[in-house]
């Protein structure tokens, strides 16, 4: 009986009890067919992030404040709430995260960049990212693909373009870490309305300058960052999952006690 309960419990709670399950995502070269140049199917990339993984969330927060917060705000999230949820100590918050003029109870603002400057430099104001994983089709996977598909494009003012968001105004700010990638396109003939047209189809990336991180490390960097944004989009999911485990345990205990009670009541009837 107890084995059965345990099995049921593991089944119900899944990876949140099993802890940090970091499934490696095949993000790099995937040979499509033998003999052909390797084709990268970036549309099917998954972030594979796990919101119950606290250390991943902490690393993601660190990444966000180091690389994104200069341009992007999180206007629905307070510094203090984030610190509480992610178990970031008050000292760490003061020392590494809080801007000098901000209080812990403030909402997370974009540091430094004024909207007017942003519009001048990028032609667009960097959007608030509080709800980005919920606003975009594909959620966290969308943001993951966005962060991993910047490529060199001299025709763009930022010298960079993006497969997920063609003509993106955001510069390839992570190329120090992930490296500078060139995108290789091939020309494919297809028939549209009975007419033959030649379309450019993405084939694969070539790393022209390696980054400070290995591809696997960069992948984890992006996954952690996406994980953090996923949490910010729905902060209660962390607490909800923790509470969920206790609810399931409680229900199982209750079922067991009810069963004992039933046995007790019926034991003289037969
Ligand atoms: C130098 C300023 C700057 C920095 C730093 C920056 N971004 Fe951006 N970001 C932008 C701008 C500008 C846009 C608007 C792009 C557009 O709509 O074309 C943007 C857009 C986005 C979007 C929305 C894409 C969409 O579909 O609309 C996401 C997601 C994003 N950034 C994530 C990040 C993350 C994560 C980081 C940190 C790793 C980061 N950004 C760092 C300037 C920046």
Boltz pocket constraint, residues with backbone or C-beta under 6 A from the ligand:
constraints:
  - pocket:
      binder: B
      contacts: [[A, 63], [A, 64], [A, 67], [A, 68], [A, 69], [A, 70], [A, 71], [A, 72], [A, 118], [A, 122], [A, 124], [A, 125], [A, 126], [A, 127], [A, 129], [A, 132], [A, 136], [A, 143], [A, 146], [A, 147], [A, 165], [A, 167], [A, 168], [A, 169], [A, 170], [A, 171], [A, 173], [A, 174], [A, 225]]
      max_distance: 6.0
